[in-house]
Amino acid sequence: MRGSAMLFSDEKHVLMLIAHHNFRDEEFIHPRNALMRAGLHVSTVSSSISPARGMFGMEVHPTTMLAGCSHDDYSGLILVGGSGATVYWDDVRVHHLVGSFISNGKPVGAIGEAVAILVRGGYLTDPQPVVRDILQNMLRSGAEQRKKTREEVRKQLIMIADAKYARLFGESFAELLLHPNSAASNPMSFV
């Protein structure tokens, strides 16, 4: 799969927003690794380019500052959760960035605490019932249901409520970017 993904992912670049303090380590590293395995380029953005620290001690060196970000240079945006993500819940710069991705038809993903950014920005009104239903179906039905759910997820917004599904979230986000013709314009929640 890696070889074929590389053929389709030229110029695909994902921006991952992390809090400078207390981002959730696995909500960053598992999606990042899944994106990179799929041949996508990943840049990390934060409020500062000095080293950022995760809740469990991971150190990440952001490549970009939030103040200079634009959707123009990226194919998709992932908002990483963790207790530190609360600093972005009402951040006008982040809401503007999310809005610019969405208005330009580019996918946005959010994990855990970062889902609140989408809610507070007015992009979602009540994500919890959809998230809960999809999660229950995935747990009940195994691999076949996951494949079906991935088909349903080819939308513009992808969310995950629990860090233990961060790897699957990253794989699904990569699949969405690698197969843009199957993406619809209506938002959808994902585990």
KEKOLMAR-968350 format. One line per 10 residues: number of its first residue (from 1); their letters; for each residue x, y, z of N, C-alpha, C, O. Coordinates in steps of 0.05 Angstrom, whole numbers, plus 5000, padded with zeros to 4 digits. Layout:
BEGIN
NUM	A	X:Y:Z:X:Y:Z:X:Y:Z:X:Y:Z | ...
END
This chain:
BEGIN
1	MRGSAMLFSD	5016:4976:5000:5000:5000:5000:5017:5025:5000:5010:5045:4987 | 5039:5025:5014:5056:5048:5016:5065:5058:4989:5064:5082:4983 | 5073:5040:4971:5082:5048:4945:5060:5061:4929:5065:5081:4916 | 5035:5050:4930:5013:5062:4914:5005:5088:4927:4997:5106:4912 | 5006:5090:4953:4998:5115:4966:5017:5138:4958:5009:5160:4954 | 5043:5131:4955:5062:5151:4947:5056:5162:4919:5061:5186:4914 | 5045:5146:4901:5039:5155:4875:5017:5176:4875:5017:5194:4858 | 4998:5173:4894:4975:5191:4895:4979:5215:4914:4962:5233:4913 | 4999:5215:4930:5001:5235:4951:5021:5257:4945:5026:5273:4963 | 5032:5258:4921:5050:5280:4914:5036:5307:4921:5013:5311:4913
11	EKHVLMLIAH	5051:5324:4934:5041:5351:4941:5020:5351:4962:5010:5373:4969 | 5011:5329:4973:4992:5329:4995:5006:5335:5021:5026:5322:5028 | 4997:5355:5035:5010:5365:5059:4989:5371:5080:4971:5386:5075 | 4992:5358:5104:4973:5361:5125:4985:5379:5147:5008:5376:5154 | 4968:5397:5158:4976:5414:5180:4963:5403:5205:4939:5399:5206 | 4980:5398:5226:4969:5389:5252:4974:5411:5273:4996:5419:5278 | 4951:5420:5284:4952:5441:5305:4954:5428:5332:4937:5411:5339 | 4975:5435:5347:4978:5425:5375:4980:5449:5394:4989:5470:5387 | 4970:5444:5418:4974:5464:5440:5004:5464:5447:5017:5443:5446 | 5014:5487:5455:5042:5488:5462:5048:5473:5488:5071:5464:5492
21	HNFRDEEFIH	5029:5471:5505:5032:5457:5530:5008:5437:5533:4985:5446:5529 | 5013:5413:5538:4993:5392:5544:4975:5384:5521:4951:5380:5525 | 4987:5381:5497:4972:5367:5476:4972:5337:5484:4990:5329:5499 | 4954:5322:5473:4953:5293:5480:4972:5278:5461:4968:5277:5437 | 4993:5267:5473:5015:5254:5458:5005:5235:5436:5013:5237:5413 | 4989:5215:5444:4980:5195:5424:4961:5206:5403:4959:5195:5382 | 4947:5228:5410:4930:5240:5390:4946:5256:5369:4936:5262:5348 | 4971:5261:5375:4989:5273:5356:5004:5251:5340:5004:5250:5316 | 5018:5233:5355:5037:5215:5342:5024:5194:5325:5034:5188:5303 | 5001:5182:5334:4989:5161:5318:4978:5171:5291:4983:5159:5271
31	PRNALMRAGL	4962:5193:5291:4954:5204:5265:4977:5213:5248:4978:5208:5223 | 4997:5226:5260:5020:5235:5245:5034:5212:5231:5041:5213:5207 | 5039:5190:5246:5052:5167:5235:5035:5154:5212:5046:5146:5192 | 5009:5153:5216:4991:5141:5195:4992:5158:5170:4993:5147:5148 | 4992:5184:5173:4994:5202:5150:5021:5199:5135:5021:5197:5111 | 5042:5197:5150:5068:5194:5138:5071:5167:5125:5084:5165:5104 | 5060:5146:5137:5061:5119:5124:5047:5119:5098:5054:5104:5079 | 5026:5136:5096:5011:5138:5071:5025:5156:5050:5015:5160:5028 | 5048:5167:5058:5063:5184:5039:5056:5213:5040:5064:5228:5022 | 5041:5222:5060:5033:5250:5062:5054:5265:5078:5067:5254:5096
41	HVSTVSSSIS	5058:5290:5071:5076:5308:5086:5060:5319:5110:5037:5325:5107 | 5074:5323:5132:5060:5333:5156:5077:5356:5168:5101:5355:5171 | 5063:5378:5173:5075:5401:5187:5059:5405:5213:5035:5400:5215 | 5074:5414:5233:5061:5419:5260:5060:5449:5265:5080:5463:5260 | 5037:5458:5274:5034:5486:5280:5026:5489:5309:5011:5473:5320 | 5036:5511:5321:5029:5517:5349:5031:5547:5353:5037:5562:5334 | 5026:5556:5377:5027:5585:5382:5056:5595:5383:5061:5619:5383 | 5075:5577:5384:5104:5584:5385:5119:5562:5370:5110:5539:5369 | 5143:5569:5360:5159:5548:5347:5180:5537:5366:5196:5520:5358 | 5180:5546:5391:5197:5533:5411:5185:5505:5417:5161:5501:5412
51	PARGMFGMEV	5201:5487:5428:5190:5460:5433:5164:5459:5449:5162:5472:5470 | 5145:5444:5439:5119:5440:5453:5121:5414:5469:5135:5396:5461 | 5106:5413:5491:5107:5390:5508:5079:5378:5511:5060:5392:5517 | 5078:5351:5508:5053:5337:5510:5046:5330:5539:5063:5334:5557 | 5022:5321:5544:5013:5314:5571:5030:5292:5584:5032:5292:5608 | 5042:5275:5568:5057:5252:5578:5087:5255:5572:5102:5236:5574 | 5095:5280:5565:5124:5285:5563:5135:5287:5535:5159:5294:5531 | 5120:5280:5515:5130:5281:5487:5138:5310:5481:5123:5329:5488 | 5160:5313:5467:5169:5339:5458:5167:5341:5428:5177:5323:5414 | 5155:5361:5418:5151:5365:5389:5161:5393:5382:5156:5413:5396
61	HPTTMLAGCS	5176:5395:5360:5186:5421:5350:5167:5430:5328:5170:5421:5305 | 5148:5449:5334:5131:5459:5313:5146:5471:5290:5167:5483:5294 | 5136:5467:5266:5150:5477:5242:5138:5504:5234:5151:5519:5218 | 5115:5511:5244:5101:5535:5236:5087:5548:5260:5079:5534:5278 | 5086:5574:5259:5071:5589:5280:5042:5593:5270:5038:5598:5246 | 5023:5592:5288:4995:5596:5282:4991:5622:5268:4975:5624:5249 | 5004:5643:5276:5000:5670:5265:5005:5671:5235:4994:5688:5221 | 5022:5654:5225:5029:5655:5196:5016:5633:5179:5024:5630:5156 | 4996:5619:5190:4984:5596:5175:4963:5605:5156:4948:5624:5161 | 4962:5590:5134:4941:5594:5114:4933:5567:5102:4950:5549:5100
71	HDDYSGLILV	4909:5564:5094:4900:5539:5081:4913:5535:5054:4914:5512:5045 | 4924:5556:5043:4936:5554:5016:4958:5533:5013:4960:5521:4991 | 4973:5529:5034:4996:5511:5032:4990:5482:5040:5008:5466:5040 | 4965:5476:5047:4959:5450:5059:4934:5437:5046:4917:5451:5036 | 4933:5411:5047:4911:5396:5037:4890:5390:5058:4867:5384:5051 | 4898:5390:5083:4880:5384:5105:4890:5394:5131:4914:5401:5134 | 4873:5395:5151:4879:5405:5178:4870:5386:5199:4847:5377:5198 | 4887:5380:5218:4880:5363:5241:4884:5379:5266:4905:5391:5271 | 4863:5380:5283:4864:5394:5309:4869:5373:5331:4851:5356:5335 | 4892:5373:5343:4899:5353:5363:4889:5361:5390:4891:5385:5398
81	GGSGATVYWD	4878:5342:5405:4866:5347:5431:4887:5346:5454:4911:5349:5450 | 4876:5342:5477:4892:5343:5502:4882:5367:5519:4867:5384:5509 | 4889:5367:5544:4879:5388:5561:4888:5416:5552:4875:5436:5558 | 4910:5417:5538:4920:5443:5528:4904:5454:5505:4906:5478:5499 | 4889:5437:5492:4873:5446:5469:4852:5467:5476:4842:5481:5459 | 4846:5469:5502:4826:5489:5511:4834:5517:5504:4817:5535:5501 | 4860:5523:5501:4869:5550:5494:4860:5558:5466:4859:5582:5460 | 4853:5539:5450:4844:5544:5423:4813:5544:5419:4803:5552:5398 | 4799:5537:5440:4770:5534:5438:4757:5560:5427:4739:5559:5409 | 4766:5583:5436:4754:5608:5428:4774:5626:5414:4770:5650:5412
91	DVRVHHLVGS	4795:5615:5403:4816:5630:5390:4807:5637:5361:4802:5620:5344 | 4804:5663:5357:4794:5673:5331:4812:5664:5308:4802:5658:5286 | 4838:5663:5312:4856:5654:5291:4851:5626:5283:4851:5619:5259 | 4846:5609:5303:4840:5580:5297:4814:5578:5283:4811:5562:5264 | 4793:5592:5292:4767:5591:5280:4769:5600:5251:4756:5589:5233 | 4784:5621:5246:4788:5631:5219:4802:5610:5201:4795:5606:5178 | 4823:5597:5213:4837:5576:5198:4819:5553:5191:4819:5544:5168 | 4804:5544:5210:4785:5522:5205:4765:5530:5184:4760:5515:5165 | 4754:5554:5186:4735:5564:5167:4746:5566:5139:4732:5560:5119 | 4771:5573:5137:4784:5576:5110:4788:5548:5097:4785:5545:5073
101	FISNGKPVGA	4795:5528:5114:4797:5501:5103:4770:5491:5093:4768:5481:5071 | 4750:5494:5110:4723:5485:5103:4712:5499:5078:4702:5486:5060 | 4715:5526:5077:4704:5540:5055:4718:5534:5028:4708:5540:5007 | 4742:5524:5030:4758:5516:5006:4756:5486:5001:4772:5476:4985 | 4737:5473:5014:4733:5444:5009:4754:5426:5018:4757:5403:5008 | 4770:5435:5038:4792:5418:5049:4783:5405:5075:4770:5419:5091 | 4790:5380:5080:4780:5366:5104:4794:5377:5129:4817:5385:5130 | 4778:5375:5151:4787:5383:5178:4780:5360:5196:4758:5349:5196 | 4800:5352:5212:4796:5331:5232:4801:5342:5260:4817:5360:5263 | 4787:5331:5279:4790:5339:5307:4789:5315:5325:4774:5296:5321
111	IGEAVAILVR	4806:5316:5346:4808:5293:5365:4803:5303:5393:4813:5324:5401 | 4787:5288:5408:4782:5293:5437:4774:5322:5443:4755:5332:5432 | 4790:5334:5460:4784:5362:5469:4783:5382:5446:4769:5402:5448 | 4796:5376:5424:4797:5395:5402:4770:5395:5387:4765:5414:5371 | 4753:5375:5391:4726:5376:5378:4711:5401:5387:4695:5411:5371 | 4716:5410:5411:4703:5434:5421:4709:5459:5404:4692:5477:5403 | 4731:5459:5391:4738:5481:5372:4717:5483:5350:4708:5504:5343 | 4710:5459:5339:4690:5458:5318:4662:5466:5328:4647:5479:5315 | 4656:5457:5353:4630:5464:5365:4628:5494:5370:4609:5507:5362 | 4648:5505:5384:4648:5533:5391:4650:5551:5367:4642:5574:5367
121	GGYLTDPQPV	4662:5541:5345:4665:5557:5321:4639:5556:5304:4637:5570:5284 | 4619:5540:5313:4594:5539:5299:4593:5519:5276:4574:5519:5260 | 4614:5502:5274:4615:5482:5252:4599:5457:5258:4592:5442:5240 | 4594:5453:5284:4578:5430:5293:4558:5441:5314:4565:5459:5329 | 4535:5429:5315:4516:5437:5336:4514:5416:5358:4515:5423:5381 | 4513:5390:5351:4511:5369:5371:4524:5344:5361:4510:5326:5351 | 4550:5342:5362:4564:5319:5351:4561:5293:5367:4564:5271:5355 | 4555:5294:5392:4556:5271:5409:4539:5247:5400:4549:5225:5400 | 4513:5251:5393:4498:5227:5385:4509:5213:5360:4510:5188:5360 | 4519:5227:5341:4530:5215:5317:4556:5200:5324:4560:5178:5315
131	VRDILQNMLR	4573:5213:5340:4598:5201:5348:4593:5175:5363:4605:5154:5358 | 4574:5176:5382:4568:5152:5398:4557:5129:5381:4566:5107:5385 | 4539:5135:5363:4527:5114:5346:4548:5101:5328:4549:5076:5326 | 4565:5116:5316:4586:5105:5298:4605:5088:5314:4613:5067:5305 | 4613:5098:5338:4632:5083:5355:4620:5056:5363:4633:5036:5361 | 4594:5056:5371:4581:5031:5379:4580:5011:5355:4585:4988:5359 | 4573:5021:5331:4573:5004:5308:4600:4992:5302:4602:4969:5295 | 4621:5008:5304:4648:4998:5298:4656:4977:5318:4667:4957:5310 | 4650:4981:5344:4658:4961:5364:4642:4935:5360:4653:4914:5365 | 4617:4937:5352:4601:4913:5349:4608:4897:5324:4608:4873:5325
141	SGAEQRKKTR	4613:4910:5303:4614:4897:5277:4642:4890:5266:4644:4877:5245 | 4663:4899:5279:4690:4892:5270:4698:4904:5244:4690:4926:5237 | 4715:4890:5230:4729:4900:5206:4709:4908:5183:4713:4928:5170 | 4688:4892:5179:4670:4899:5157:4656:4925:5163:4653:4942:5145 | 4648:4930:5187:4635:4955:5194:4655:4978:5193:4647:5000:5184 | 4680:4974:5200:4700:4995:5198:4703:5003:5169:4706:5027:5163 | 4703:4984:5151:4705:4990:5123:4681:5007:5114:4685:5027:5099 | 4657:4999:5122:4633:5014:5115:4634:5042:5127:4628:5061:5114 | 4643:5044:5152:4645:5069:5165:4664:5087:5151:4660:5111:5148 | 4687:5076:5142:4706:5093:5127:4693:5104:5101:4700:5126:5093
151	EEVRKQLIMI	4676:5088:5089:4662:5098:5065:4644:5122:5073:4643:5142:5058 | 4630:5119:5095:4612:5141:5104:4628:5166:5113:4618:5188:5112 | 4653:5162:5121:4669:5183:5132:4681:5202:5111:4692:5222:5118 | 4678:5195:5086:4690:5211:5064:4674:5237:5062:4660:5242:5042 | 4677:5253:5082:4664:5278:5084:4685:5299:5090:4709:5294:5088 | 4676:5323:5097:4695:5345:5102:4705:5347:5131:4727:5355:5136 | 4688:5338:5150:4696:5339:5178:4698:5310:5188:4680:5294:5184 | 4720:5304:5202:4724:5278:5214:4730:5283:5243:4748:5299:5249 | 4716:5269:5261:4722:5273:5290:4726:5246:5303:4716:5225:5294 | 4741:5246:5324:4744:5222:5341:4742:5231:5370:4755:5250:5378
161	ADAKYARLFG	4727:5216:5385:4722:5224:5413:4742:5212:5432:4745:5222:5454 | 4756:5191:5425:4773:5177:5444:4801:5172:5432:4803:5163:5409 | 4821:5178:5447:4849:5176:5438:4856:5147:5430:4875:5143:5414 | 4842:5127:5440:4850:5099:5433:4844:5093:5404:4853:5073:5394 | 4828:5110:5390:4823:5106:5362:4839:5126:5344:4833:5129:5321 | 4860:5137:5356:4876:5157:5341:4889:5146:5316:4891:5159:5296 | 4898:5121:5317:4911:5109:5294:4890:5106:5271:4896:5113:5248 | 4867:5095:5277:4846:5092:5257:4837:5119:5246:4832:5122:5222 | 4836:5139:5263:4830:5166:5254:4850:5176:5234:4843:5186:5213 | 4876:5172:5240:4897:5180:5221:4896:5166:5195:4899:5178:5173
171	ESFAELLLHP	4890:5140:5195:4888:5124:5171:4864:5134:5154:4866:5136:5130 | 4842:5140:5168:4818:5149:5154:4822:5177:5141:4813:5182:5119 | 4837:5194:5156:4842:5221:5145:4860:5219:5121:4856:5233:5101 | 4880:5201:5122:4898:5197:5099:4882:5187:5075:4886:5196:5053 | 4864:5168:5080:4848:5156:5059:4830:5178:5046:4827:5179:5022 | 4820:5196:5062:4803:5218:5052:4820:5236:5034:4810:5244:5013 | 4844:5242:5041:4861:5259:5025:4871:5245:4999:4873:5258:4978 | 4875:5219:5001:4885:5205:4978:4863:5198:4958:4869:5192:4935 | 4838:5200:4966:4815:5194:4949:4795:5217:4949:4773:5214:4958 | 4803:5241:4940:4786:5265:4943:4761:5263:4926:4741:5277:4932
181	NSAASNPMSF	4760:5248:4905:4736:5246:4888:4713:5233:4903:4690:5237:4895 | 4718:5219:4924:4697:5206:4938:4688:5223:4962:4669:5215:4975 | 4701:5245:4966:4693:5263:4989:4668:5279:4981:4666:5290:4959 | 4650:5280:5000:4625:5296:4997:4629:5323:5011:4648:5326:5027 | 4611:5341:5007:4614:5367:5019:4601:5370:5046:4605:5390:5060 | 4584:5351:5054:4570:5353:5079:4587:5341:5102:4599:5320:5099 | 4588:5355:5125:4604:5346:5147:4592:5320:5159:4568:5315:5158 | 4610:5304:5171:4602:5279:5184:4620:5274:5207:4644:5280:5206 | 4610:5264:5229:4626:5257:5252:4637:5229:5250:4624:5212:5237 | 4659:5224:5262:4671:5197:5262:4682:5191:5289:4695:5208:5302
191	V	4677:5167:5298:4683:5158:5325:4694:5180:5342:4700:5176:5366
END
